[in-house]
Amino acid sequence: MPEVTRFSTPQAFIQNFRDLSQASNEVESSTRRASDQKKFHRGSEDPRAAHAVYLDGSAGTHMRQIKDNIKHAIIKTRDDITNLKEMKDLLDKVNNKLLAGMNSATTSPEQYDALRTEVNSMKRQLLMLANGQNVYGSYIYAGLQSQNKPFQEQQDGTITYHGDNRKVKVEVAPGADVEIGVILGEKFVETYNLVDSISSSLGKFDQAIMRDGSSEPEFDEDGNLIEGSNVRSAKMSMSESLDEIKNHITHYLKLQGEIGDKQQELERYKRDNTTRMLSVTERLAEHQEVDMAQIIMDMTKSAQKMQLVMHSLAEKRKVESLSVLG
């Protein structure tokens, strides 16, 4: 008969108790994994998987921040495009009023006064757009001096710029930044002061008409009144403003195009970041999402082990080796 190593009853009891505790813990762990859909709860249960989850979790957090950056940057560029379009449309209207003032059909002081009133209204709208604020109260077109009102009126009716020419940088990918925003700066000062000059020119027609009215009126061969020399001179000076206003309109159209290109660039970064986030989510799922079939097998084995140990304790029998208990 082969020799068998035997243990005392206290030793067997202690070993059985340890096995019972281990089996009970395994059942509890399987139950937790089934309830919250996680493969492990402590890093010690699966160190490699835990490390991978930590890395992917950190990357996911970073990508969610980038997602927010891109979202707000796209909103900012859309607002910029809208504002620039409004500015360009207002300048188109100023241009039309300027053309109306140069038209031979415009002859009375009342007509010029009406044109000047409309141009002044457009000038105020331009300034409101340039001094616009976001929902946080920061000035949109002040560069990084966003707490300073960028365009301030002077006593002579002109404005000066009190911002800077720096743009905001936002992270749109790991290690990649994009500058967003529009620098209106001194160019807008020139635009505003030009519109103010046009308004003043329209106001001077009253005096030109009055001076011409003091002389004998002249008529052409068809009997139409010929404009006096003072009115003609005033209209000649306005033709110079006409060329300038067209150059400014072209400038704001160009800015719209640049911001449109920036918006498309941000949309590309948005798509790339979404792809990276999906990849990270899939990797996390591989390490974290449970296999229910495997859990059921683990729970069955653990329950069987518990029954075996409990039966051994109930019978108080001696065992021949630890492997029999397992």
VENSULLIN-V941691 format. One record per residue. RES is the residue in three letters. SS is DSSP state (2 for helix, 1 for strand, 0 for the rest). OMEGA is omega in radians with two decimals (* if undefined). D_LAST is the distance of its C-alpha to the last C-alpha in Angstrom with 2 decimals. Layout:
# VENSULLIN-V941691
res=RES ss=SS omega=OMEGA d_last=D_LAST
res=RES ss=SS omega=OMEGA d_last=D_LAST
This chain:
# VENSULLIN-V941691
res=MET ss=0 omega=-3.10 d_last=24.51
res=PRO ss=0 omega=-3.13 d_last=21.96
res=GLU ss=0 omega=-3.10 d_last=21.22
res=VAL ss=0 omega=3.07 d_last=17.92
res=THR ss=0 omega=-3.11 d_last=16.92
res=ARG ss=0 omega=3.13 d_last=16.54
res=PHE ss=0 omega=3.08 d_last=15.89
res=SER ss=0 omega=-3.14 d_last=18.15
res=THR ss=2 omega=3.09 d_last=17.50
res=PRO ss=2 omega=3.12 d_last=18.05
res=GLN ss=2 omega=3.13 d_last=15.57
res=ALA ss=2 omega=3.14 d_last=12.81
res=PHE ss=2 omega=-3.13 d_last=14.09
res=ILE ss=2 omega=-3.13 d_last=14.14
res=GLN ss=2 omega=3.11 d_last=10.60
res=ASN ss=2 omega=3.14 d_last=9.58
res=PHE ss=2 omega=3.10 d_last=12.24
res=ARG ss=2 omega=3.12 d_last=11.13
res=ASP ss=2 omega=3.12 d_last=7.71
res=LEU ss=2 omega=3.13 d_last=10.07
res=SER ss=2 omega=3.14 d_last=12.56
res=GLN ss=2 omega=-3.14 d_last=10.62
res=ALA ss=2 omega=3.12 d_last=9.68
res=SER ss=2 omega=3.11 d_last=13.31
res=ASN ss=2 omega=3.13 d_last=14.69
res=GLU ss=2 omega=3.10 d_last=13.27
res=VAL ss=2 omega=3.14 d_last=14.93
res=GLU ss=2 omega=3.13 d_last=17.99
res=SER ss=2 omega=3.13 d_last=18.25
res=SER ss=2 omega=3.12 d_last=18.16
res=THR ss=2 omega=3.12 d_last=20.73
res=ARG ss=2 omega=-3.13 d_last=22.93
res=ARG ss=2 omega=3.13 d_last=22.89
res=ALA ss=2 omega=-3.07 d_last=23.89
res=SER ss=2 omega=-3.09 d_last=26.65
res=ASP ss=2 omega=3.03 d_last=28.29
res=GLN ss=0 omega=3.09 d_last=27.62
res=LYS ss=0 omega=-3.12 d_last=26.23
res=LYS ss=0 omega=-3.14 d_last=23.47
res=PHE ss=0 omega=-3.13 d_last=22.89
res=HIS ss=0 omega=3.12 d_last=24.43
res=ARG ss=0 omega=3.13 d_last=24.21
res=GLY ss=2 omega=-3.12 d_last=25.23
res=SER ss=2 omega=3.14 d_last=22.25
res=GLU ss=2 omega=3.12 d_last=20.02
res=ASP ss=0 omega=-3.03 d_last=22.15
res=PRO ss=2 omega=-3.11 d_last=24.94
res=ARG ss=2 omega=3.12 d_last=26.79
res=ALA ss=2 omega=3.13 d_last=26.96
res=ALA ss=2 omega=3.12 d_last=27.99
res=HIS ss=2 omega=3.12 d_last=30.76
res=ALA ss=2 omega=3.11 d_last=31.96
res=VAL ss=2 omega=3.12 d_last=32.11
res=TYR ss=2 omega=-3.13 d_last=34.06
res=LEU ss=2 omega=-3.12 d_last=36.56
res=ASP ss=2 omega=3.10 d_last=37.01
res=GLY ss=2 omega=3.10 d_last=37.27
res=SER ss=2 omega=3.12 d_last=40.01
res=ALA ss=2 omega=3.12 d_last=41.75
res=GLY ss=2 omega=3.10 d_last=41.63
res=THR ss=2 omega=3.12 d_last=43.23
res=HIS ss=2 omega=-3.11 d_last=45.89
res=MET ss=2 omega=3.07 d_last=46.64
res=ARG ss=2 omega=3.07 d_last=47.02
res=GLN ss=2 omega=3.09 d_last=49.57
res=ILE ss=2 omega=3.11 d_last=51.33
res=LYS ss=2 omega=3.11 d_last=51.37
res=ASP ss=2 omega=3.12 d_last=53.19
res=ASN ss=2 omega=-3.09 d_last=55.55
res=ILE ss=2 omega=3.14 d_last=56.52
res=LYS ss=2 omega=-3.11 d_last=56.93
res=HIS ss=2 omega=3.11 d_last=59.38
res=ALA ss=2 omega=3.12 d_last=61.14
res=ILE ss=2 omega=3.09 d_last=61.78
res=ILE ss=2 omega=3.13 d_last=63.15
res=LYS ss=2 omega=-3.13 d_last=65.36
res=THR ss=2 omega=3.10 d_last=66.74
res=ARG ss=2 omega=3.11 d_last=67.47
res=ASP ss=2 omega=3.14 d_last=69.40
res=ASP ss=2 omega=3.13 d_last=71.27
res=ILE ss=2 omega=3.12 d_last=72.29
res=THR ss=2 omega=-3.12 d_last=73.52
res=ASN ss=2 omega=3.14 d_last=75.50
res=LEU ss=2 omega=3.09 d_last=77.02
res=LYS ss=2 omega=3.12 d_last=78.08
res=GLU ss=2 omega=3.11 d_last=79.75
res=MET ss=2 omega=-3.14 d_last=81.56
res=LYS ss=2 omega=3.12 d_last=82.72
res=ASP ss=2 omega=3.11 d_last=83.92
res=LEU ss=2 omega=3.11 d_last=85.84
res=LEU ss=2 omega=3.04 d_last=87.51
res=ASP ss=2 omega=-3.14 d_last=88.45
res=LYS ss=2 omega=3.08 d_last=90.16
res=VAL ss=2 omega=3.12 d_last=91.94
res=ASN ss=2 omega=3.14 d_last=93.09
res=ASN ss=2 omega=3.11 d_last=94.49
res=LYS ss=2 omega=3.10 d_last=96.34
res=LEU ss=2 omega=3.09 d_last=97.75
res=LEU ss=2 omega=3.12 d_last=99.01
res=ALA ss=2 omega=3.13 d_last=100.53
res=GLY ss=2 omega=3.14 d_last=102.34
res=MET ss=2 omega=-3.10 d_last=103.81
res=ASN ss=0 omega=-3.11 d_last=104.93
res=SER ss=0 omega=-3.13 d_last=108.68
res=ALA ss=0 omega=3.12 d_last=108.20
res=THR ss=0 omega=-3.01 d_last=106.94
res=THR ss=0 omega=-3.02 d_last=110.15
res=SER ss=0 omega=3.08 d_last=110.07
res=PRO ss=2 omega=-3.13 d_last=108.73
res=GLU ss=2 omega=3.12 d_last=106.78
res=GLN ss=2 omega=3.14 d_last=104.91
res=TYR ss=2 omega=3.12 d_last=103.95
res=ASP ss=2 omega=3.11 d_last=102.95
res=ALA ss=2 omega=3.11 d_last=100.59
res=LEU ss=2 omega=-3.14 d_last=99.03
res=ARG ss=2 omega=3.12 d_last=98.59
res=THR ss=2 omega=3.14 d_last=96.90
res=GLU ss=2 omega=3.13 d_last=94.37
res=VAL ss=2 omega=3.10 d_last=93.66
res=ASN ss=2 omega=3.09 d_last=93.15
res=SER ss=2 omega=3.12 d_last=90.60
res=MET ss=2 omega=3.11 d_last=88.69
res=LYS ss=2 omega=3.11 d_last=88.88
res=ARG ss=2 omega=3.11 d_last=87.22
res=GLN ss=2 omega=3.09 d_last=84.46
res=LEU ss=2 omega=-3.12 d_last=83.80
res=LEU ss=2 omega=3.11 d_last=83.50
res=MET ss=2 omega=3.11 d_last=81.11
res=LEU ss=2 omega=-3.10 d_last=78.79
res=ALA ss=2 omega=3.11 d_last=78.96
res=ASN ss=0 omega=-3.14 d_last=78.17
res=GLY ss=0 omega=3.13 d_last=75.31
res=GLN ss=1 omega=3.08 d_last=72.24
res=ASN ss=0 omega=-3.07 d_last=68.61
res=VAL ss=0 omega=3.13 d_last=66.63
res=TYR ss=0 omega=3.13 d_last=65.91
res=GLY ss=0 omega=3.13 d_last=69.63
res=SER ss=0 omega=3.13 d_last=69.63
res=TYR ss=1 omega=-2.99 d_last=72.57
res=ILE ss=0 omega=-2.99 d_last=71.50
res=TYR ss=0 omega=3.11 d_last=74.16
res=ALA ss=0 omega=-3.05 d_last=74.41
res=GLY ss=0 omega=3.10 d_last=72.05
res=LEU ss=0 omega=3.04 d_last=69.79
res=GLN ss=0 omega=-2.93 d_last=72.44
res=SER ss=0 omega=3.10 d_last=71.10
res=GLN ss=0 omega=3.13 d_last=72.29
res=ASN ss=0 omega=3.03 d_last=75.90
res=LYS ss=0 omega=-2.95 d_last=78.12
res=PRO ss=0 omega=-3.04 d_last=78.80
res=PHE ss=1 omega=-3.05 d_last=82.25
res=GLN ss=1 omega=-3.10 d_last=84.85
res=GLU ss=1 omega=3.08 d_last=88.40
res=GLN ss=0 omega=-3.09 d_last=91.36
res=GLN ss=0 omega=-3.12 d_last=94.74
res=ASP ss=0 omega=3.10 d_last=96.38
res=GLY ss=0 omega=3.09 d_last=93.97
res=THR ss=0 omega=3.11 d_last=91.88
res=ILE ss=1 omega=3.05 d_last=88.25
res=THR ss=1 omega=-3.07 d_last=86.34
res=TYR ss=1 omega=-3.11 d_last=82.70
res=HIS ss=0 omega=3.05 d_last=80.55
res=GLY ss=0 omega=3.02 d_last=77.12
res=ASP ss=0 omega=-3.05 d_last=75.83
res=ASN ss=0 omega=3.12 d_last=74.97
res=ARG ss=0 omega=3.13 d_last=71.25
res=LYS ss=0 omega=3.11 d_last=68.64
res=VAL ss=1 omega=3.06 d_last=65.15
res=LYS ss=1 omega=3.09 d_last=62.27
res=VAL ss=1 omega=3.10 d_last=59.01
res=GLU ss=1 omega=-3.09 d_last=55.77
res=VAL ss=1 omega=3.08 d_last=55.19
res=ALA ss=1 omega=3.11 d_last=52.50
res=PRO ss=0 omega=3.13 d_last=50.51
res=GLY ss=0 omega=-3.11 d_last=53.35
res=ALA ss=1 omega=3.10 d_last=56.10
res=ASP ss=1 omega=3.07 d_last=58.70
res=VAL ss=1 omega=3.06 d_last=61.53
res=GLU ss=1 omega=3.12 d_last=64.73
res=ILE ss=1 omega=3.12 d_last=65.73
res=GLY ss=0 omega=-3.14 d_last=68.83
res=VAL ss=0 omega=3.02 d_last=72.55
res=ILE ss=0 omega=3.09 d_last=75.07
res=LEU ss=0 omega=2.99 d_last=78.29
res=GLY ss=2 omega=-3.04 d_last=79.91
res=GLU ss=2 omega=3.12 d_last=83.50
res=LYS ss=2 omega=3.10 d_last=83.77
res=PHE ss=2 omega=3.07 d_last=83.44
res=VAL ss=2 omega=3.12 d_last=86.02
res=GLU ss=2 omega=-3.14 d_last=88.38
res=THR ss=2 omega=-3.10 d_last=87.62
res=TYR ss=2 omega=-3.11 d_last=88.26
res=ASN ss=2 omega=3.07 d_last=91.41
res=LEU ss=2 omega=3.12 d_last=92.70
res=VAL ss=2 omega=3.09 d_last=92.29
res=ASP ss=2 omega=3.11 d_last=94.02
res=SER ss=2 omega=3.11 d_last=96.85
res=ILE ss=2 omega=3.11 d_last=97.20
res=SER ss=2 omega=3.13 d_last=97.48
res=SER ss=2 omega=3.14 d_last=100.18
res=SER ss=2 omega=3.12 d_last=102.03
res=LEU ss=2 omega=3.14 d_last=102.14
res=GLY ss=2 omega=-3.11 d_last=103.57
res=LYS ss=0 omega=-3.12 d_last=106.40
res=PHE ss=2 omega=3.09 d_last=107.83
res=ASP ss=2 omega=-3.10 d_last=109.63
res=GLN ss=2 omega=-3.14 d_last=111.81
res=ALA ss=2 omega=3.14 d_last=112.30
res=ILE ss=2 omega=-3.14 d_last=113.48
res=MET ss=2 omega=3.13 d_last=115.78
res=ARG ss=2 omega=3.11 d_last=117.31
res=ASP ss=2 omega=-3.12 d_last=117.86
res=GLY ss=2 omega=-3.14 d_last=119.32
res=SER ss=0 omega=3.12 d_last=122.08
res=SER ss=0 omega=-3.12 d_last=123.53
res=GLU ss=0 omega=3.13 d_last=125.21
res=PRO ss=0 omega=3.12 d_last=122.60
res=GLU ss=1 omega=-3.13 d_last=122.54
res=PHE ss=1 omega=3.09 d_last=121.92
res=ASP ss=0 omega=-3.07 d_last=121.09
res=GLU ss=0 omega=3.09 d_last=123.16
res=ASP ss=0 omega=3.09 d_last=121.14
res=GLY ss=0 omega=3.12 d_last=121.86
res=ASN ss=0 omega=3.14 d_last=118.39
res=LEU ss=1 omega=3.09 d_last=118.22
res=ILE ss=1 omega=-3.13 d_last=117.49
res=GLU ss=0 omega=3.10 d_last=115.06
res=GLY ss=0 omega=-3.08 d_last=116.65
res=SER ss=2 omega=-3.12 d_last=116.01
res=ASN ss=2 omega=3.10 d_last=113.88
res=VAL ss=2 omega=3.13 d_last=111.49
res=ARG ss=2 omega=3.13 d_last=111.33
res=SER ss=2 omega=3.13 d_last=110.52
res=ALA ss=2 omega=3.13 d_last=107.73
res=LYS ss=2 omega=3.10 d_last=106.20
res=MET ss=2 omega=3.13 d_last=106.43
res=SER ss=2 omega=3.12 d_last=104.38
res=MET ss=2 omega=3.13 d_last=101.75
res=SER ss=2 omega=3.07 d_last=101.36
res=GLU ss=2 omega=3.09 d_last=99.85
res=SER ss=2 omega=-3.14 d_last=97.20
res=LEU ss=2 omega=3.10 d_last=96.49
res=ASP ss=2 omega=-3.12 d_last=95.34
res=GLU ss=2 omega=-3.10 d_last=93.23
res=ILE ss=2 omega=3.10 d_last=91.45
res=LYS ss=2 omega=3.09 d_last=90.55
res=ASN ss=2 omega=3.13 d_last=88.96
res=HIS ss=2 omega=3.08 d_last=86.85
res=ILE ss=2 omega=3.11 d_last=85.75
res=THR ss=2 omega=3.13 d_last=84.64
res=HIS ss=2 omega=-3.10 d_last=82.68
res=TYR ss=2 omega=3.01 d_last=80.65
res=LEU ss=2 omega=3.12 d_last=80.01
res=LYS ss=2 omega=3.10 d_last=78.65
res=LEU ss=2 omega=3.09 d_last=76.35
res=GLN ss=2 omega=3.14 d_last=75.02
res=GLY ss=2 omega=3.14 d_last=74.21
res=GLU ss=2 omega=3.13 d_last=72.41
res=ILE ss=2 omega=3.07 d_last=70.27
res=GLY ss=2 omega=3.08 d_last=69.58
res=ASP ss=2 omega=3.12 d_last=68.29
res=LYS ss=2 omega=3.13 d_last=66.10
res=GLN ss=2 omega=3.10 d_last=64.68
res=GLN ss=2 omega=3.09 d_last=63.76
res=GLU ss=2 omega=3.12 d_last=62.07
res=LEU ss=2 omega=3.10 d_last=60.00
res=GLU ss=2 omega=3.09 d_last=59.03
res=ARG ss=2 omega=3.10 d_last=57.74
res=TYR ss=2 omega=3.11 d_last=55.64
res=LYS ss=2 omega=3.13 d_last=54.36
res=ARG ss=2 omega=-3.14 d_last=53.21
res=ASP ss=2 omega=-3.14 d_last=51.57
res=ASN ss=2 omega=3.09 d_last=49.72
res=THR ss=2 omega=3.11 d_last=48.52
res=THR ss=2 omega=3.13 d_last=47.12
res=ARG ss=2 omega=3.13 d_last=45.29
res=MET ss=2 omega=3.10 d_last=43.86
res=LEU ss=2 omega=3.13 d_last=42.53
res=SER ss=2 omega=3.12 d_last=40.88
res=VAL ss=2 omega=3.13 d_last=39.17
res=THR ss=2 omega=3.12 d_last=38.08
res=GLU ss=2 omega=3.12 d_last=36.52
res=ARG ss=2 omega=3.09 d_last=34.63
res=LEU ss=2 omega=3.13 d_last=33.37
res=ALA ss=2 omega=3.13 d_last=32.22
res=GLU ss=2 omega=-3.09 d_last=30.15
res=HIS ss=2 omega=-2.99 d_last=28.28
res=GLN ss=2 omega=-3.06 d_last=28.31
res=GLU ss=0 omega=-3.00 d_last=28.46
res=VAL ss=0 omega=2.96 d_last=25.24
res=ASP ss=0 omega=-3.02 d_last=24.19
res=MET ss=2 omega=3.13 d_last=23.67
res=ALA ss=2 omega=3.13 d_last=22.06
res=GLN ss=2 omega=3.14 d_last=19.37
res=ILE ss=2 omega=3.13 d_last=18.88
res=ILE ss=2 omega=3.10 d_last=18.61
res=MET ss=2 omega=3.13 d_last=15.87
res=ASP ss=2 omega=-3.14 d_last=13.92
res=MET ss=2 omega=3.12 d_last=14.67
res=THR ss=2 omega=3.12 d_last=13.71
res=LYS ss=2 omega=-3.13 d_last=10.16
res=SER ss=2 omega=3.13 d_last=9.94
res=ALA ss=2 omega=3.10 d_last=11.78
res=GLN ss=2 omega=3.12 d_last=9.75
res=LYS ss=2 omega=3.10 d_last=6.64
res=MET ss=2 omega=3.14 d_last=9.52
res=GLN ss=2 omega=-3.13 d_last=10.99
res=LEU ss=2 omega=-3.13 d_last=8.35
res=VAL ss=2 omega=-3.14 d_last=8.38
res=MET ss=2 omega=3.11 d_last=12.10
res=HIS ss=2 omega=3.13 d_last=12.73
res=SER ss=2 omega=3.11 d_last=11.44
res=LEU ss=2 omega=-3.11 d_last=13.70
res=ALA ss=2 omega=-3.11 d_last=16.45
res=GLU ss=2 omega=-3.12 d_last=16.61
res=LYS ss=0 omega=-3.13 d_last=16.36
res=ARG ss=0 omega=3.09 d_last=15.19
res=LYS ss=0 omega=-3.12 d_last=14.36
res=VAL ss=0 omega=-3.09 d_last=11.36
res=GLU ss=0 omega=3.10 d_last=12.04
res=SER ss=0 omega=3.13 d_last=9.51
res=LEU ss=2 omega=-3.10 d_last=6.80
res=SER ss=2 omega=3.12 d_last=5.08
res=VAL ss=2 omega=3.13 d_last=5.45
res=LEU ss=2 omega=-3.11 d_last=3.82
res=GLY ss=0 omega=* d_last=0.00
